[in-house]
């Protein structure tokens, strides 16, 4: 496992980027994605999709990386599409094995829009680096 990539993703999050940005910007380069573009693409996916507390941004970022590696770029490439779906499902299974859910609000135990802001800030600081680390470690195994 490339622990330097895992640590790079966590460090990116700790610098102030969101969880999805941390994952996509760390792994996108090896598939030809420019870091600045990766940060922009993933910017709306943090905090459970635009702070809506849906799918964890680290998970969303990992799905994008899986697409970069295995995805189809032709409507006739059903093999690429199926392989991507299978890898996303495997990632999902492994992430849930570690965290029981991929839903941001369930992970944090607070809604980031309507919940207690102090609790939300504490939970993000405490839990999100682990979600980024878990996503990166699982990607290391799958890629």
C-alpha positions in Angstrom: 0.0 0.0 0.0 1.3 3.4 -0.9 1.0 5.1 2.5 2.4 8.3 1.1 -0.6 8.7 -1.1 -2.9 8.0 1.8 -1.1 10.5 4.0 -1.2 13.0 1.1 -5.0 12.7 0.8 -5.4 13.3 4.6 -3.0 16.2 4.5 -4.9 17.8 1.6 -8.1 17.6 3.7 -6.3 19.0 6.7 -5.2 22.0 4.6 -8.8 23.0 4.1 -10.0 21.2 1.0 -13.1 19.1 1.3 -13.0 15.3 1.5 -13.9 14.7 -2.1 -11.2 17.1 -3.3 -8.6 15.4 -1.1 -9.3 12.1 -2.7 -9.6 13.1 -6.4 -6.7 15.5 -6.4 -4.4 12.9 -4.7 -5.3 10.1 -7.1 -6.4 11.9 -10.3 -2.9 12.7 -11.5 -1.9 9.1 -12.1 -4.8 9.0 -14.6 -4.0 12.2 -16.4 -6.2 14.6 -14.4 -4.6 17.9 -13.6 -4.6 18.7 -9.9 -6.3 22.1 -10.2 -9.0 20.6 -12.4 -9.5 17.7 -10.0 -10.0 20.2 -7.1 -12.6 22.1 -9.1 -14.4 19.0 -10.3 -14.7 17.6 -6.8 -15.5 20.9 -5.0 -19.3 20.4 -5.0 -19.2 16.9 -3.7 -17.8 17.6 -0.2 -19.9 17.3 3.0 -22.2 14.8 1.5 -22.8 16.5 -1.9 -22.8 20.3 -1.3 -23.2 20.0 2.4 -26.5 18.1 2.0 -25.2 15.2 4.1 -25.9 12.6 1.5 -23.0 10.3 0.2 -19.8 11.0 2.0 -17.5 13.2 -0.2 -14.5 10.9 0.3 -16.7 8.1 -1.1 -17.8 10.3 -4.0 -14.2 11.2 -4.8 -13.2 7.6 -4.7 -16.0 6.7 -7.2 -14.6 9.4 -9.5 -11.1 7.9 -9.2 -12.5 4.4 -10.0 -14.1 5.9 -13.1 -10.8 7.4 -14.2 -9.1 4.0 -13.9 -11.8 1.6 -15.2 -14.5 3.8 -16.8 -15.8 3.6 -20.3 -15.4 6.4 -22.8 -17.5 4.9 -25.5 -21.2 3.8 -25.4 -20.1 0.5 -26.8 -17.6 -0.2 -24.1 -19.9 -2.2 -21.9 -16.9 -4.1 -20.3 -15.5 -0.8 -19.0 -18.9 0.3 -17.7 -19.5 -3.1 -15.9 -16.0 -3.1 -14.4 -16.5 0.4 -13.1 -19.8 -0.6 -11.5 -18.3 -3.7 -10.0 -15.4 -1.7 -8.5 -17.7 1.0 -7.1 -19.8 -1.7 -5.5 -16.7 -3.3 -4.1 -15.4 0.0 -2.7 -18.9 0.6 -1.2 -18.8 -2.8 0.5 -15.4 -2.2 2.0 -16.1 1.3 3.1 -19.3 0.1 4.9 -17.4 -2.7 6.4 -15.2 -0.1 8.1 -17.8 2.6 8.8 -21.3 0.9 8.6 -22.5 3.6 6.1 -21.6 5.9 3.3 -24.0 8.6 4.3 -22.4 11.7 5.7 -25.1 12.6 8.2 -25.0 9.0 9.6 -21.2 9.2 9.9 -21.1 12.5 11.6 -24.3 12.1 13.7 -25.3 15.7 12.8 -26.8 17.5 9.9 -24.4 20.1 8.5 -27.1 22.5 7.4 -29.8 22.3 10.1 -27.8 20.8 13.0 -25.8 22.3 15.8 -22.9 24.2 14.2 -20.5 23.7 17.0 -21.1 19.9 17.1 -20.9 19.7 13.3 -17.5 21.5 13.3 -16.2 19.2 16.0 -17.4 16.0 14.2 -16.0 17.1 10.9 -12.6 17.7 12.5 -12.7 14.5 14.4 -14.2 12.0 11.9 -13.6 13.3 8.3 -9.8 12.7 8.3 -10.6 9.0 9.1 -13.1 8.9 6.2 -10.5 10.3 3.8 -7.9 7.8 5.1 -10.3 4.9 4.8 -11.3 5.9 1.3 -7.6 6.3 0.2 -6.6 2.9 1.8 -9.4 1.1 0.0 -8.5 2.8 -3.3 -4.9 1.6 -2.7 -6.2 -1.9 -2.5 -8.5 -1.7 -5.5 -6.3 0.2 -7.9 
